Amino acid sequence: MRKEPVKIKEIDAKTRAGNFNEVVLGYSEDEALCEAGRCLQCKNPLCISGCPVGIDIKTFLHKITQKDYAGAYNTIREKNNFPSICGRVCPAEYQCRIACVLSKKGQPFATPQAINIHFLERFAGDYGMRCSVSAPSARNSGLKLKKVAVVGSGPAGLCCAGELARAGIKVIMFEGLHKLGGVLRYGIPPFRLPRNILDCEIESLKNMGVEFVPNFIVGKNKDLEELFKDGFAAVFLGLGAGIPSFLGIKGENLCNIYSANEFLTRVNLMSAYEFPKAHSPVNIGKSMVVIGGGNTAMDAARCALRLQLMNGIAPNTTILYRRSEVELPARRLEIEHAKEEGVQFRLLVKPQEFMGDENGFVRRLHCLQCELGEPDSSGRRKPLEIPGSDFEVDCDVAVVAIGLKANQILTKVTPALKTDKYGDVIVEPETMETSIKNVFAGGDIVGGEGTVIEAMGMAKKAAGAIIERLK
């Protein structure tokens, strides 16, 4: 049995930084066999408890070692309809891998010795797509005459739709944008999640009978009451968190200051990196600054650096974060990739004021150095400003990536739908049912910003409750 993990192949940093092609290449068959063979096949597999959707990890890894790749694919699909997506974007180091018995205990994230479960899930998922392996068939639940509306085509909506379709329920999904996928499409760059992979996973839902209605905003085109009048027995809300947060500092309204939401939507959904072939442009600077430390900040910074290189500008993209590297909430893999590609990090920094020129365009950013104090409500050490530590950085384009708030287009016109002080929909934890009967919710609109797999975990719970209700 091999003790050392099989290192995943990647495009070298210099090459990949100049385009939007996928960075991680995935395992070959021999590599997948070696890595799956490292699994100890524990009697009590703790890794399963670390998976928000409860994939039978032990079984699918064993099937890979037996070269039963279709069996591995179907084992995953029993719990997760999108293995090729999750194998690429799930923060496994905080979930299944950290629970692996080979990972050293007491660490904030999985250590290298842990099985690379996510890369093996990707291997099985890609095999299933490449070889057109039939997905698990719909169960005969006696609910074929029932119809459910799913609002939003992000990870929560897609997952809920898949679970309901497998139960034989007719699902119609409403999406406000012209393309499907939600944050998977507008938020995650193609170099992390190729569009052909996303499209193929969505196509699998169409093959299960799910109907998609794009360019349709529930809360504008129709409200919840009208959906029920149209014959829907239940509604699932996967509205997401699409309202950007800002710093609230002087000069934030200067030109060339983007929210991460707008910046990434222009780049990913509207393909601004192909402008003028694509019609939506995005401004590119000589000194680009991204403020924040999460996955969204890493995605924005890596996109910004690529745009500079692709437009003949010397790469100069810097991430500013108010805590230290230990507290960076982004995936370790994304942090490493950003560094390898040339993104600079200035840590323990707090922006104070954007400064512009006579034409109203941002030019510099005034900052303060920080030090870490006692832990705050998040459990992380609080950044404290150091008096007299003022400094400035060049900044002709800034991207603010400090989080998103709930999308309130629907909730604001639905008084009966109870929300908390943040605008998130309040649900019954066991069923994900909202304050309105037969209206369920999950994903970022419920718990605030989370991971793709966490959103899917909530959606699976809601789908189970909907199925039981309709029975």
BATI-467537 format. One line per 3 residues: number of its first residue (from 1); their letters; for each residue x, y, z of C-alpha. Coordinates in steps of 0.5 Angstrom, whole numbers. Layout:
NUM) a) X:Y:Z | ...;
This chain:
1) mrk) 0:0:0 | 3:7:-2 | 4:11:4;
4) epv) 5:18:0 | -1:22:-3 | -1:22:-11;
7) kik) 0:29:-13 | -5:32:-17 | -2:35:-24;
10) eid) -3:42:-26 | -1:47:-31 | 5:50:-29;
13) akt) 4:57:-26 | 7:61:-32 | 3:58:-37;
16) rag) -4:58:-34 | -3:65:-31 | -4:68:-39;
19) nfn) -11:64:-40 | -17:62:-37 | -16:54:-38;
22) evv) -17:49:-33 | -11:49:-28 | -12:42:-25;
25) lgy) -11:37:-29 | -14:31:-25 | -12:24:-24;
28) sed) -10:19:-30 | -13:12:-29 | -6:9:-26;
31) eal) -6:15:-21 | -13:14:-19 | -12:7:-17;
34) cea) -6:9:-13 | -9:14:-9 | -16:10:-8;
37) grc) -11:4:-6 | -9:8:0 | -16:8:3;
40) lqc) -15:4:10 | -23:2:9 | -24:4:16;
43) knp) -30:0:19 | -32:6:22 | -31:11:16;
46) lci) -31:18:19 | -30:21:12 | -37:20:11;
49) sgc) -39:24:17 | -35:30:14 | -39:30:8;
52) pvg) -45:35:8 | -49:30:3 | -47:24:6;
55) idi) -43:21:0 | -41:13:2 | -34:15:1;
58) ktf) -31:8:3 | -35:5:-2 | -34:9:-8;
61) lhk) -26:9:-7 | -27:1:-6 | -30:1:-13;
64) itq) -25:5:-16 | -19:0:-13 | -23:-5:-17;
67) kdy) -24:-1:-23 | -31:-1:-23 | -31:6:-25;
70) aga) -39:6:-27 | -40:3:-20 | -36:9:-16;
73) ynt) -40:14:-20 | -47:11:-19 | -45:11:-11;
76) ire) -43:18:-11 | -49:20:-15 | -54:16:-10;
79) knn) -52:22:-6 | -49:28:-10 | -52:29:-17;
82) fps) -46:33:-19 | -39:30:-17 | -35:33:-23;
85) icg) -37:40:-20 | -36:38:-13 | -29:34:-14;
88) rvc) -27:41:-17 | -30:46:-12 | -31:43:-5;
91) pae) -27:45:0 | -25:38:2 | -19:40:7;
94) yqc) -25:43:12 | -30:37:11 | -29:30:8;
97) ria) -21:30:8 | -20:33:15 | -24:27:18;
100) cvl) -20:22:14 | -16:18:20 | -10:19:16;
103) skk) -10:27:17 | -7:29:23 | -11:31:29;
106) gqp) -12:38:32 | -10:42:25 | -15:47:22;
109) fat) -15:44:16 | -13:37:13 | -6:35:13;
112) pqa) -3:32:6 | -3:25:9 | -11:25:8;
115) ini) -14:21:2 | -15:26:-4 | -22:24:-4;
118) hfl) -24:30:-8 | -20:29:-14 | -22:22:-14;
121) erf) -29:24:-14 | -28:28:-20 | -24:22:-23;
124) agd) -31:18:-22 | -35:24:-24 | -31:25:-31;
127) ygm) -31:18:-32 | -39:18:-32 | -39:24:-36;
130) rcs) -34:22:-41 | -37:15:-42 | -44:17:-41;
133) vsa) -46:12:-35 | -53:12:-34 | -55:16:-27;
136) psa) -59:13:-22 | -66:12:-25 | -72:16:-22;
139) rns) -76:12:-16 | -83:10:-17 | -86:14:-11;
142) glk) -93:15:-14 | -92:23:-14 | -91:24:-22;
145) lkk) -97:28:-22 | -94:33:-17 | -91:39:-19;
148) vav) -85:43:-15 | -82:50:-17 | -75:51:-16;
151) vgs) -73:58:-16 | -65:59:-17 | -61:55:-21;
154) gpa) -55:55:-16 | -52:49:-13 | -58:49:-8;
157) glc) -63:50:-13 | -60:45:-18 | -59:40:-12;
160) cag) -66:40:-10 | -69:39:-17 | -64:33:-18;
163) ela) -67:30:-12 | -74:31:-13 | -74:29:-20;
166) rag) -71:22:-18 | -77:22:-14 | -81:22:-20;
169) ikv) -84:29:-19 | -84:34:-24 | -79:40:-23;
172) imf) -79:47:-26 | -74:51:-25 | -74:59:-25;
175) egl) -67:63:-26 | -67:70:-27 | -61:70:-31;
178) hkl) -60:68:-38 | -56:62:-37 | -56:57:-32;
181) ggv) -52:55:-26 | -52:61:-21 | -46:63:-17;
184) lry) -43:56:-21 | -43:60:-27 | -42:68:-25;
187) gip) -38:67:-19 | -33:61:-20 | -28:62:-26;
190) pfr) -27:57:-32 | -20:56:-30 | -23:53:-23;
193) lpr) -30:50:-26 | -30:49:-34 | -36:51:-37;
196) nil) -37:45:-41 | -37:41:-34 | -42:45:-31;
199) dce) -46:45:-38 | -46:37:-38 | -48:37:-30;
202) ies) -54:41:-32 | -56:37:-38 | -56:31:-34;
205) lkn) -62:34:-30 | -65:36:-37 | -65:28:-38;
208) mgv) -68:27:-32 | -74:31:-34 | -73:38:-30;
211) efv) -75:44:-34 | -71:50:-34 | -74:57:-35;
214) pnf) -69:63:-35 | -70:70:-35 | -75:70:-30;
217) ivg) -75:73:-24 | -80:70:-18 | -82:77:-14;
220) knk) -82:81:-21 | -85:76:-26 | -89:72:-21;
223) dle) -90:72:-14 | -91:66:-9 | -98:66:-9;
226) elf) -99:66:-17 | -94:60:-17 | -99:56:-13;
229) kdg) -105:58:-17 | -101:55:-23 | -101:49:-20;
232) faa) -95:48:-16 | -95:44:-10 | -89:46:-7;
235) vfl) -84:52:-8 | -76:51:-6 | -72:58:-6;
238) glg) -65:58:-8 | -64:65:-8 | -57:66:-6;
241) agi) -53:72:-4 | -53:77:-9 | -52:83:-6;
244) psf) -45:86:-5 | -42:88:2 | -38:95:2;
247) lgi) -32:98:6 | -36:104:8 | -30:108:7;
250) kge) -29:115:4 | -28:115:-4 | -31:108:-5;
253) nlc) -36:111:-10 | -30:113:-15 | -29:110:-22;
256) niy) -26:103:-23 | -28:101:-16 | -32:94:-17;
259) san) -36:90:-12 | -33:83:-13 | -40:81:-15;
262) efl) -40:85:-21 | -33:84:-23 | -33:76:-23;
265) trv) -40:77:-27 | -37:81:-32 | -31:76:-33;
268) nlm) -34:69:-32 | -42:70:-34 | -41:75:-40;
271) say) -34:73:-42 | -30:80:-41 | -23:76:-42;
274) efp) -25:75:-49 | -27:82:-50 | -29:85:-56;
277) kah) -31:78:-58 | -35:78:-52 | -39:84:-51;
280) spv) -38:86:-44 | -32:90:-42 | -28:90:-36;
283) nig) -23:96:-34 | -16:93:-33 | -11:97:-29;
286) ksm) -3:97:-28 | -4:97:-20 | -10:92:-19;
289) vvi) -12:91:-11 | -17:86:-9 | -20:87:-1;
292) ggg) -21:81:2 | -19:74:4 | -24:69:2;
295) nta) -25:64:-4 | -28:70:-8 | -22:75:-7;
298) mda) -18:69:-9 | -22:68:-16 | -22:76:-17;
301) arc) -15:77:-16 | -13:71:-20 | -18:74:-26;
304) alr) -15:81:-25 | -8:78:-26 | -10:74:-32;
307) lql) -13:80:-35 | -7:84:-34 | -2:79:-38;
310) mng) -7:78:-43 | -7:85:-45 | 0:86:-45;
313) iap) 0:89:-38 | 6:87:-33 | 2:83:-27;
316) ntt) 1:87:-21 | -5:85:-17 | -5:85:-9;
319) ily) -9:82:-4 | -10:86:2 | -13:82:8;
322) rrs) -14:85:15 | -12:79:19 | -6:74:18;
325) eve) -5:68:13 | -7:63:18 | -14:67:19;
328) lpa) -15:67:11 | -22:63:10 | -20:61:3;
331) rrl) -18:54:1 | -11:53:2 | -11:50:-6;
334) eie) -13:57:-8 | -8:61:-4 | -3:57:-6;
337) hak) -5:57:-14 | -5:65:-13 | 2:66:-10;
340) eeg) 5:61:-15 | 1:65:-21 | 4:72:-18;
343) vqf) -1:75:-14 | 2:79:-8 | -1:79:-1;
346) rll) -1:84:4 | -3:82:11 | -6:85:17;
349) vkp) -8:91:13 | -14:95:14 | -16:100:8;
352) qef) -18:107:10 | -20:112:4 | -19:111:-3;
355) mgd) -16:117:-7 | -18:119:-14 | -16:124:-19;
358) eng) -19:130:-22 | -23:126:-27 | -26:122:-21;
361) fvr) -22:115:-22 | -19:112:-16 | -11:112:-16;
364) rlh) -9:111:-9 | -11:107:-3 | -9:110:4;
367) clq) -9:104:9 | -7:102:16 | -3:97:19;
370) cel) -6:92:24 | -4:87:29 | -8:81:32;
373) gep) -12:82:39 | -17:77:42 | -21:73:38;
376) dss) -28:76:36 | -35:73:35 | -32:69:29;
379) grr) -27:66:33 | -21:69:30 | -17:74:33;
382) kpl) -19:81:32 | -15:86:28 | -13:92:32;
385) eip) -11:98:28 | -4:101:30 | -4:108:31;
388) gsd) 1:112:26 | 2:106:22 | -1:110:16;
391) fev) 2:108:9 | -1:108:1 | -1:103:-4;
394) dcd) -2:105:-12 | -9:103:-14 | -12:104:-21;
397) vav) -17:99:-20 | -20:96:-14 | -25:90:-13;
400) vai) -28:89:-6 | -29:82:-4 | -31:82:3;
403) glk) -38:78:3 | -45:78:0 | -52:79:3;
406) anq) -58:76:2 | -62:77:-5 | -68:81:-3;
409) ilt) -72:81:-9 | -77:76:-7 | -77:77:0;
412) kvt) -78:84:0 | -85:83:-4 | -87:77:1;
415) pal) -89:80:8 | -91:73:10 | -84:70:9;
418) ktd) -80:71:15 | -73:74:15 | -67:75:20;
421) kyg) -64:82:21 | -59:80:16 | -65:79:11;
424) dvi) -64:71:11 | -70:67:10 | -72:64:17;
427) vep) -73:56:16 | -75:50:21 | -68:47:21;
430) etm) -71:40:21 | -75:41:14 | -72:47:11;
433) ets) -79:50:11 | -80:57:11 | -86:61:15;
436) ikn) -90:60:9 | -93:53:8 | -90:49:3;
439) vfa) -85:54:1 | -78:51:3 | -71:54:2;
442) ggd) -64:53:3 | -57:55:1 | -54:62:2;
445) ivg) -61:65:3 | -61:61:9 | -55:61:12;
448) geg) -51:67:9 | -45:65:5 | -43:58:5;
451) tvi) -40:53:0 | -43:49:-6 | -43:43:-2;
454) eam) -46:46:4 | -52:49:0 | -53:42:-3;
457) gma) -53:39:4 | -59:44:6 | -62:43:-1;
460) kka) -62:35:0 | -66:36:7 | -71:41:4;
463) aga) -72:36:-2 | -73:30:3 | -78:34:7;
466) iie) -82:36:0 | -83:29:-2 | -85:27:5;
469) rlk) -90:33:5 | -93:31:-2 | -94:24:0;
